Amino acid sequence: MTIKLLWTVLVSGAVIALGLSLVLRWLGTAGLPVPLASRTPDAVRYAVSRAEGLRVFLSALLFRLVIFVLVGLFTCLVLYPGSGPDAALWTWQRWDALHYVNLAELGYTGYMEDGKHLFLVFFPLYPWLMRLVSFITGNTMAAGLLISFLTYAGGCVYLYQLAAWELGERAARRAVLFLSIFPYAFFFGGIMTEGLFLFTTAAGLWYIRRHRWWLAGVFGVLAAMTRMHGILLIGAAAAELVEDRGRFDWREIGRCLPALLLPALGTLVYLALNWQVGGDPFAFTVMQEHWSQGFCWISDTLWYVLNNALSYPTQAVRYQLWIPTIVLFPIFFALVLYARKKFRSMYVLYGFVYLVLNYSLSWLLSAGRYLSCGLPFFLFAAALTENRRWLTILISAGMSIGFVLMLYGYLTGGQIM
């Protein structure tokens, strides 16, 4: 048996086994006599007041503004001495940010390369909001940053509410802390979709948890117009509905089905955009070839990531891109293992599928950025550190160092995207 075949068997086996165990556990909560069933854990049910939510929002917004000011000073005084204050804006226009600015200013029909609509791979809600907000700010980059700041702060409020409801006030603070200092969390304050996706998915998960299905569906529409993975909220809602009822209540499922499926409308909007611009609702699949993107079985993805981490010709790229990518997977996989009997299935199944899909790409360049929006993992980390102050300090210190290093690499042109 070759090393590659052994790797495929071990990785695929571990992923399939964990996924199967999570499904069986969920079926067990629905009353089916299956192995690995376990009782749904009780929530603390700490309700966050409006005043407390406002404090979380303002604290998160202040944090983003402080990072923005520090980055601006670093850019103007160190990276590009003598540059004007505009440098504080355009220093964030890197990698995909440039494309979002151009899409907002030129539209999908006007922004092309080599006569092709290559940028249909970017989902529309963020650039559409940038265009709208730019009428207020007078600057597209400023509009993108403002949207990111506000949606990040709003997402922190919803994450705080989720964590407080499940784990209590102190755990909620840790969840927001871990989210905010995650090494790739600086993207929440850039011209990227991270802040908007955080807000829409956190709101969607919160309303799913509180069984306000139509509100959850509305935020699911927005999430699906922001990222492809927004459609996963349908699965989270279905898992929660069945688990809460304790059985497959088909009458209740039928009654809630329109609200549960509402996020698919966001995907249909995206497909309609493809049809209008590219003449084919699936035109984005053709454009993905330009970006070397497509589906890849997870063990194959991790195999090429591992090989690049060990032997990529440019050493700096190894440390900036491939080594973090391979290191993050077992950490997040272990968090799912830890949480599988401690959290409701909606969180664990959503987190597992989110992780696997993000690591099933033919050319994975932004794993850390994608995982920054994996909200259940920050709930899991908050639970893991309960009554473990030393572990909280250790994780916080490690992530803070990673945050600074990754942000520095991003600003200085490193392969951090």
KAHUVEN-V406223 format. One record per backbone hydrogen bond with DSSP energy under -1.0 kcal/mol. NH is the residue of the N-H (numbers start at 1). CO is the residue of the C=O. E is the energy in kcal/mol with one decimal. If there is no record, write none. Layout:
BEGIN
[[NH:CO:E] [NH:CO:E]]
END
This chain:
BEGIN
[[6:2:-2.4] [7:3:-2.6] [8:4:-2.4] [9:5:-2.4] [10:6:-2.6] [11:7:-2.8] [12:8:-2.2] [13:9:-2.1] [14:10:-2.3] [15:11:-2.4] [16:12:-2.9] [17:13:-2.6] [18:14:-2.2] [19:15:-2.6] [20:16:-2.8] [21:17:-2.2] [22:18:-2.1] [23:19:-2.1] [24:20:-2.6] [25:21:-2.1] [26:22:-2.1] [27:23:-2.7] [28:24:-2.1] [29:25:-1.8] [31:28:-1.7] [32:27:-2.0] [34:32:-2.0] [44:166:-1.1] [45:165:-4.1] [46:164:-1.3] [53:49:-2.6] [54:50:-2.4] [55:51:-1.9] [56:52:-2.1] [57:53:-2.4] [58:54:-2.7] [59:55:-2.5] [60:56:-2.6] [61:57:-2.5] [62:58:-2.6] [63:59:-2.2] [64:60:-2.1] [65:61:-2.3] [66:62:-2.6] [67:63:-2.2] [68:64:-2.4] [69:65:-2.5] [70:66:-2.6] [71:67:-2.7] [72:68:-2.4] [73:69:-2.6] [74:70:-2.5] [75:71:-2.6] [76:72:-2.6] [77:73:-2.5] [78:74:-1.9] [79:74:-2.2] [80:75:-3.2] [83:80:-2.0] [87:84:-2.0] [88:85:-1.7] [89:86:-1.7] [90:86:-2.2] [91:87:-1.7] [92:89:-1.8] [93:90:-1.3] [94:92:-1.9] [97:94:-2.2] [98:95:-1.1] [100:96:-2.0] [101:97:-2.2] [102:98:-2.2] [103:99:-2.6] [104:100:-2.1] [105:101:-1.9] [106:102:-3.2] [107:103:-1.7] [111:107:-1.5] [113:116:-2.1] [116:113:-1.8] [118:116:-1.7] [120:117:-1.4] [122:119:-1.5] [125:225:-2.3] [128:124:-2.4] [129:125:-2.4] [130:126:-2.5] [131:127:-2.2] [132:128:-1.9] [133:129:-3.1] [134:130:-2.1] [135:132:-1.1] [136:133:-1.9] [137:133:-2.2] [138:134:-2.5] [143:139:-1.9] [144:140:-2.3] [145:141:-2.3] [146:142:-2.5] [147:143:-2.4] [148:144:-2.1] [149:145:-2.8] [150:146:-2.4] [151:147:-2.6] [152:148:-2.3] [153:149:-2.1] [154:150:-2.4] [155:151:-2.7] [156:152:-2.2] [157:153:-1.5] [158:154:-1.8] [159:155:-2.5] [160:156:-2.6] [161:157:-2.3] [162:158:-2.4] [163:159:-2.8] [164:160:-2.7] [165:161:-2.4] [166:162:-2.1] [167:163:-3.4] [172:168:-1.8] [173:169:-1.9] [174:170:-1.8] [175:171:-2.6] [176:172:-2.1] [177:173:-2.3] [178:174:-3.2] [179:175:-2.2] [180:176:-2.3] [181:177:-1.9] [185:182:-3.2] [187:184:-1.6] [188:185:-1.7] [189:186:-1.5] [190:187:-1.7] [192:190:-1.6] [197:193:-2.9] [198:194:-2.7] [199:195:-2.2] [200:196:-2.5] [201:197:-2.4] [202:198:-2.5] [203:199:-2.3] [204:200:-2.2] [205:201:-2.9] [206:202:-2.2] [207:203:-2.5] [208:204:-2.0] [209:205:-2.5] [210:206:-1.7] [211:208:-1.4] [212:207:-2.9] [213:211:-1.1] [216:212:-2.3] [217:213:-2.3] [218:214:-2.2] [219:215:-2.2] [220:216:-1.9] [221:217:-2.1] [222:218:-1.7] [223:219:-2.5] [224:220:-2.6] [225:221:-1.3] [226:223:-1.1] [227:223:-2.5] [230:227:-1.6] [231:228:-1.5] [232:229:-1.8] [233:230:-1.6] [234:231:-1.7] [236:232:-1.9] [237:233:-2.4] [238:234:-2.3] [239:235:-2.5] [240:236:-2.1] [241:237:-2.5] [242:238:-2.1] [243:239:-2.2] [244:240:-2.7] [245:241:-1.8] [246:242:-1.6] [249:247:-1.5] [250:248:-1.3] [253:249:-2.8] [254:250:-2.5] [255:251:-1.9] [256:252:-2.1] [257:253:-1.4] [260:256:-2.4] [261:257:-2.5] [264:261:-1.9] [265:262:-2.5] [266:263:-1.1] [267:263:-1.1] [268:264:-2.2] [269:265:-2.1] [270:266:-1.7] [271:267:-2.4] [272:268:-2.6] [273:269:-2.0] [274:270:-2.0] [275:271:-2.3] [276:272:-2.6] [277:273:-2.6] [278:274:-2.9] [279:275:-1.3] [280:274:-1.0] [283:280:-2.1] [285:282:-1.3] [287:283:-1.8] [288:284:-1.8] [289:286:-1.1] [290:287:-1.0] [292:289:-1.3] [293:288:-2.7] [296:360:-2.0] [300:297:-1.1] [301:297:-2.0] [302:298:-2.7] [303:299:-1.5] [304:300:-2.2] [305:301:-2.2] [306:302:-2.5] [307:303:-2.4] [308:304:-2.3] [309:305:-2.3] [310:306:-1.6] [311:307:-2.4] [312:308:-2.0] [318:314:-1.5] [319:315:-1.7] [320:316:-2.3] [321:317:-2.6] [322:317:-1.3] [323:318:-3.2] [325:321:-1.6] [326:322:-2.1] [327:323:-2.1] [328:324:-2.3] [331:327:-1.1] [332:328:-2.5] [333:329:-2.8] [334:330:-2.2] [335:331:-1.5] [336:332:-1.6] [337:333:-2.0] [338:334:-2.5] [339:335:-2.2] [340:336:-1.2] [342:339:-1.3] [343:339:-1.6] [348:344:-1.8] [349:345:-3.0] [350:346:-1.1] [351:347:-2.7] [352:348:-2.5] [353:349:-2.6] [354:350:-2.6] [355:351:-2.3] [356:352:-2.6] [357:353:-2.7] [358:354:-1.8] [359:355:-1.3] [360:357:-1.5] [362:294:-2.2] [370:366:-2.5] [371:367:-2.7] [372:368:-1.2] [373:370:-1.5] [374:371:-2.0] [375:373:-2.0] [377:374:-1.5] [378:375:-1.4] [379:375:-1.2] [380:376:-2.5] [381:377:-2.2] [382:378:-1.6] [383:379:-2.1] [384:380:-2.6] [385:381:-1.6] [386:383:-1.4] [388:385:-2.2] [392:388:-2.2] [393:389:-2.5] [394:390:-2.3] [395:391:-2.9] [396:392:-2.6] [397:393:-2.7] [398:394:-2.4] [399:395:-2.7] [400:396:-2.3] [401:397:-2.2] [402:398:-2.2] [403:399:-2.8] [404:400:-2.2] [405:401:-2.4] [406:402:-2.8] [407:403:-2.4] [408:404:-2.5] [409:405:-2.5] [410:406:-2.5] [411:407:-2.6] [412:408:-1.7] [413:410:-1.4] [414:409:-3.6] [416:414:-2.2]]
END
